């Protein structure tokens, strides 16, 4: 579906739990008393979590999974009622349904769109398609990239790493809607990379993050892990790359990329340039703000950080807004004070209680940084690296660098035994 969590209509929660007519007939939930319907109470609280807006719930927390499944399960019930005998499955917000003909598949798609519209949801047009069966199973890039054996012998391992990233970037271009780079980089987390190859690998990983920003988390975790083991990563190159990422993503408000980049800079104790520091000060994302303040406290920011925008959030009102994390943590950490000089937490009984109990939602990254130990790797004969076929798997042809062939359009003259799915 298209932007499921950010666009989930909070009023659809009571619709799913109690039906739309019942929920609308009992919408009496105000600040003082519950409505008597769990769905309406959840609707009210989710709106409060999002500045009283009815669109969107948080991505990630377990309660969001429960709410999402409640709404989508109601969609399932309505779908099987309107589309008798439908076969298929749903994983989270992805549907896959099977039909005996193209005509049936097109009708099923229309019915599914109508069902989702009942709950103010919509399909993602870029990822919704009708495909004639049989079709390839899984993704070709997964099978191809799984065949690489990196080994531990430095020279042959370096050759395999270069080949691996070459195919990774090729598949990234031929599968622009899939997280190819993030998947490929994730494969390297468990590989034993020779110390002499880490300088080259650092550059390849940073190219990967630049090619697909969704890979920043895996890249940051791999590089931080290598640093913790005392491996010779190219720290100046990392600093320049994170700086470039800040300059590229900050104007667009891409907070995830900025957060992982800043976390890596803090863990490796690298400085942020003055130009990047200037851009960070105008962002509203509370996690990015806290990481930036942490970096300032650690003396890792060049230039001057303008904290005016964040300091204005040190108010009792902002404790009830989407900036509550910044309004609470920046104050208790001692990084920011209220513009009026008052203790804005005292006026809120809940947050004042949390402070008195020593509750923290942010752990200082800078405080956890320790000197990296020297690497201790056994000096033994190592097997040569190479691209091998696992004995238990069927042979997979080597990926081609040429442009992928265009997928054939489904035939409209389907035979009785031809199946379709979307």
C-alpha positions in Angstrom: 0.0 0.0 0.0 1.0 3.6 -0.4 2.6 5.2 2.7 0.6 3.0 5.0 1.6 4.3 8.5 2.0 8.0 7.6 -1.5 8.1 6.0 -3.5 5.7 8.3 -6.7 7.5 9.2 -7.1 7.3 13.0 -10.9 7.3 12.7 -10.6 4.0 10.8 -9.4 2.4 14.1 -12.9 2.4 15.7 -14.4 1.6 12.3 -12.3 -1.6 12.2 -13.0 -2.6 15.8 -16.7 -1.7 16.0 -17.9 -1.0 12.4 -18.3 2.5 11.0 -22.0 3.1 12.0 -21.4 2.1 15.6 -18.2 4.2 16.0 -19.9 7.3 14.5 -22.9 6.9 16.7 -20.7 6.8 19.9 -18.2 9.6 19.1 -18.4 11.2 22.6 -14.7 10.9 23.6 -13.6 14.2 25.0 -10.7 15.1 27.3 -12.6 14.3 30.5 -14.3 10.9 30.0 -13.9 7.8 27.8 -16.5 7.1 25.2 -17.2 3.5 26.2 -15.7 2.2 22.9 -12.0 1.2 22.9 -11.7 2.2 19.2 -12.8 5.7 19.8 -10.5 6.1 22.8 -7.6 4.8 20.8 -8.5 7.2 18.0 -8.5 10.1 20.4 -5.1 9.2 21.9 -3.5 8.6 18.5 -4.7 12.1 17.4 -3.2 13.6 20.5 0.1 11.9 19.7 0.1 13.7 16.3 -0.9 17.3 17.2 -4.6 16.3 17.0 -4.2 15.3 13.3 -6.2 12.3 12.1 -3.6 11.2 9.5 -0.8 8.9 10.4 0.5 6.9 13.3 4.0 6.2 14.5 6.3 3.9 12.5 8.1 1.2 14.6 6.4 0.9 18.0 4.7 -2.4 18.8 1.3 -0.8 19.4 1.4 0.5 15.8 1.7 -3.1 14.6 -1.3 -4.0 16.6 -3.4 -1.1 15.3 -2.3 -1.7 11.7 -3.2 -5.4 11.9 -6.6 -4.5 13.4 -7.4 -2.2 10.5 -6.1 -4.5 7.8 -7.8 -7.6 9.3 -11.1 -5.7 8.9 -10.1 -5.1 5.3 -9.5 -8.9 5.0 -13.0 -9.7 6.3 -14.6 -7.2 3.9 -12.5 -8.5 1.0 -13.5 -12.2 1.3 -17.1 -11.0 1.7 -17.0 -9.1 -1.6 -14.7 -11.4 -3.5 -16.0 -14.9 -2.8 -13.5 -17.7 -3.1 -10.5 -15.4 -3.3 -7.1 -17.1 -2.8 -4.0 -15.3 -1.7 -2.3 -13.9 1.4 -1.3 -10.6 3.1 2.0 -9.9 4.8 1.6 -6.6 6.8 0.4 -4.2 4.1 1.3 -6.3 1.1 -1.3 -8.3 -0.7 -0.8 -11.1 -3.2 -3.9 -12.7 -4.7 -4.3 -15.4 -7.3 -6.9 -15.8 -10.1 -7.6 -18.1 -13.0 -7.8 -15.4 -15.7 -6.7 -11.9 -16.5 -10.4 -10.8 -16.3 -10.8 -12.1 -12.8 -7.5 -10.5 -11.7 -8.6 -7.1 -13.0 -12.0 -7.5 -11.2 -10.2 -8.5 -8.0 -7.9 -5.5 -8.2 -10.9 -3.2 -8.5 -12.6 -4.9 -5.5 -9.4 -4.6 -3.4 -9.1 -0.9 -4.2 -12.7 -0.4 -3.1 -12.2 -2.3 0.1 -9.2 -0.2 1.1 -11.0 3.0 0.2 -13.6 2.1 2.9 -10.8 2.6 5.4 -9.3 5.6 3.7 -6.4 3.5 2.4 -4.9 3.1 -1.1 -2.7 0.9 -3.1 0.8 2.0 -4.3 0.4 2.3 -8.1 4.2 1.9 -8.6 4.2 -1.5 -6.9 0.8 -2.9 -7.9 0.7 -5.0 -11.1 -0.9 -8.0 -12.7 1.6 -10.8 -13.6 1.0 -13.9 -15.7 2.1 -17.2 -14.1 4.4 -19.0 -14.0 6.9 -16.2 -13.1 10.3 -16.2 -11.5 10.3 -17.0 -7.8 11.8 -14.4 -5.6 14.3 -11.8 -6.8 17.1 -12.6 -9.2 19.5 -10.2 -7.4 19.0 -12.2 -4.1 20.1 -15.5 -5.7 23.0 -13.9 -7.6 24.4 -12.0 -4.6 24.1 -15.0 -2.4 26.6 -16.9 -4.5 29.6 -14.7 -3.5 32.0 -16.4 -1.1 34.4 -13.7 0.3 36.8 -16.0 2.0 39.5 -14.5 4.2 42.7 -14.5 2.0 43.3 -10.7 1.5 44.2 -10.5 -2.2 41.4 -12.8 -3.6 38.9 -11.3 -1.1 39.6 -7.8 -2.5 38.8 -9.0 -6.0 35.6 -10.6 -4.8 34.5 -7.5 -2.9 35.0 -5.4 -6.1 33.0 -7.8 -8.1 30.3 -8.0 -5.5 29.8 -4.2 -5.3 29.9 -4.0 -9.1 26.9 -6.4 -9.4 25.3 -4.7 -6.4 25.3 -1.3 -8.2 24.2 -2.9 -11.4 21.2 -4.5 -9.8 20.4 -1.3 -8.0 19.9 0.4 -11.3 17.8 -2.4 -12.8 15.6 -2.7 -9.6 15.1 0.9 -8.6 12.0 0.1 -6.5 13.7 -2.5 -4.3 16.2 -2.1 -1.5 19.0 -3.9 -3.3 21.9 -2.0 -1.8 20.6 -2.3 1.7 20.2 -6.1 1.3 23.6 -6.5 -0.3 25.4 -4.4 2.4 23.6 -6.3 5.1 25.3 -9.5 3.8 28.7 -8.1 4.8 27.8 -7.8 8.5 28.9 -11.4 9.2 31.9 -11.5 6.9 35.4 -11.6 8.2 37.1 -8.9 6.1 40.9 -8.8 6.1 42.4 -5.7 7.8 44.2 -4.7 4.5 40.8 -4.5 2.7 39.0 -2.2 5.1 40.3 1.0 3.5 38.9 -0.1 0.1 35.7 -1.5 1.7 35.1 1.8 3.6 34.9 3.6 0.2 32.7 1.0 -1.3 30.3 1.1 1.6 30.1 4.9 1.5 29.4 4.7 -2.2 26.6 2.2 -1.4 25.0 4.7 1.1 25.3 7.4 -1.5 23.6 5.2 -4.1 20.7 4.2 -1.8 20.1 6.2 1.4 18.2 3.3 2.9 21.5 1.6 3.3 22.9 4.2 5.7 21.9 2.1 8.8 23.7 -1.0 7.7 26.7 1.0 6.5 27.0 2.9 9.8 26.6 -0.3 11.9 29.3 -2.1 9.9 31.8 0.8 10.1 31.1 1.3 13.8 31.6 -2.4 14.4 34.9 -2.4 12.6 36.1 0.6 14.5 35.2 -1.1 17.8 37.4 -4.0 16.7 40.3 -1.7 15.9 40.2 -2.4 12.2 41.8 0.3 9.9 38.7 2.1 8.5 39.2 5.3 6.5 38.0 7.8 9.0 38.8 11.0 7.0 36.7 9.5 4.1 33.9 8.8 6.4 33.9 12.3 7.8 33.8 13.8 4.2 31.0 11.4 3.2 28.8 12.2 6.2 29.4 15.9 5.6 28.3 15.5 2.0 25.2 13.5 3.1 24.2 16.3 5.5 24.6 18.9 2.8 22.5 16.7 0.4 19.8 15.5 2.7 19.3 18.3 5.3 17.6 20.7 2.8 15.1 17.9 2.0 14.5 17.0 5.7 15.6 13.3 5.2 16.1 12.7 8.9 16.9 9.0 8.9 20.1 9.4 6.8 21.1 12.4 8.9 20.6 10.5 12.2 22.7 7.5 11.2 25.4 9.7 9.8 25.6 11.8 13.0 25.5 8.7 15.1 28.5 7.3 13.2 30.4 10.6 13.6 29.8 10.5 17.3 30.9 6.9 17.7 34.1 7.5 15.7 34.6 10.9 17.3 34.8 12.8 14.0 34.1 16.5 13.5 31.2 17.9 11.5 32.1 20.8 9.2 30.9 24.3 9.8 28.8 24.3 6.6 27.0 21.1 7.7 26.6 22.4 11.3 24.8 25.4 9.9 22.2 23.2 8.1 21.6 21.0 11.0 20.4 23.9 13.2 17.3 24.5 11.0 15.9 21.0 11.2 12.8 20.1 13.2 13.5 16.3 13.7 14.0 15.8 17.4 16.3 12.8 17.0 18.6 14.7 14.7 18.5 17.7 17.1 19.5 15.5 20.0 22.4 13.9 18.1 23.6 17.3 17.0 23.4 18.7 20.6 25.3 15.6 21.7 28.0 16.2 19.1 28.2 19.9 20.2 28.7 18.7 23.9 31.5 16.4 22.7 33.2 19.3 20.8 32.6 17.7 17.4 30.9 20.7 15.7 32.9 23.1 13.7 31.5 26.6 13.4 28.6 27.9 15.5 25.3 25.9 16.0 22.2 28.1 15.9 20.0 26.5 18.6 17.3 29.2 18.5 14.8 27.0 16.8 15.2 24.2 19.3 15.4 26.4 22.3 11.9 27.7 21.5 10.7 24.1 21.9 11.6 24.2 25.6 8.0 24.8 26.7 5.2 23.0 28.5 3.1 23.1 25.3 5.8 21.3 23.3 5.8 18.4 25.8 2.4 17.6 24.3 3.5 18.0 20.7 5.5 15.9 18.2 8.6 17.7 19.7 8.1 16.2 23.2 11.3 14.2 23.0 13.4 17.3 22.3 11.5 19.4 24.9 12.2 16.7 27.5 15.6 15.3 26.7 17.5 18.4 25.7 16.4 20.0 29.0 17.2 17.1 31.3 20.5 16.5 29.5 21.4 20.1 30.3 21.9 21.0 26.6 19.1 23.6 26.4 17.1 25.9 28.7 13.7 27.5 28.4 13.7 30.9 26.7 12.1 32.3 29.8 14.6 30.7 32.1 11.8 28.7 33.8 11.7 24.9 34.4 8.9 23.9 32.0 8.9 20.3 33.2 7.6 21.4 36.6 4.3 22.5 35.1 3.6 19.0 33.7 3.0 16.4 36.3 3.7 13.4 34.0 7.1 14.6 32.6 8.1 16.0 36.0 7.5 12.5 37.5 9.6 10.9 34.7 12.5 13.2 35.4 12.3 12.6 39.2 12.4 8.8 38.4 15.5 9.3 36.3 13.8 8.2 33.1 15.8 9.0 29.9 14.8 8.3 26.4 18.2 9.2 24.9 21.5 7.8 25.9 24.5 10.0 25.1 26.4 8.5 22.2 29.5 10.7 23.0 29.7 9.3 26.5 29.9 5.7 25.3 32.8 6.3 22.9 36.0 4.5 23.9 39.3 4.1 22.3 39.3 1.3 19.7 41.4 -1.8 20.6 44.0 -3.1 18.2 42.8 -5.9 16.0 43.7 -9.4 17.0 43.3 -11.8 14.0 44.8 -15.2 13.8 47.6 -15.6 11.2 46.7 -18.8 9.5 46.4 -20.0 6.0 43.0 -18.9 4.7 40.8 -20.4 1.9 40.8 -18.4 -1.3 37.7 -16.3 -2.0 35.6 -16.8 -5.0 32.1 -17.0 -6.4 30.8 -20.5 -5.5 27.5 -22.4 -5.8 26.2 -23.8 -2.6 25.8 -27.5 -3.0 22.2 -27.5 -1.8 21.1 -24.8 -4.2 20.4 -25.0 -7.9 22.8 -23.3 -10.2 22.2 -19.6 -10.7 23.5 -18.0 -14.0 25.9 -15.1 -13.5 24.1 -11.8 -13.6 24.5 -9.9 -16.9 25.7 -6.3 -17.0 23.6 -5.6 -20.0 20.2 -3.9 -19.6 17.6 -6.3 -18.2 15.2 -7.6 -20.7 11.7 -6.0 -20.6 9.2 -8.2 -18.8 6.6 -9.5 -21.3 3.1 -8.1 -21.0 0.5 -10.6 -19.7 -1.4 -12.2 -22.5 -5.0 -11.3 -22.8 -5.7 -14.7 -24.4 -5.4 -16.8 -21.3 -6.0 -20.5 -21.3 -8.1 -22.1 -18.6 -5.0 -23.4 -16.7 -3.2 -20.0 -16.8 -3.1 -18.2 -13.4 -2.7 -14.6 -12.8 -1.8 -12.7 -9.6 -1.2 -9.2 -8.4 
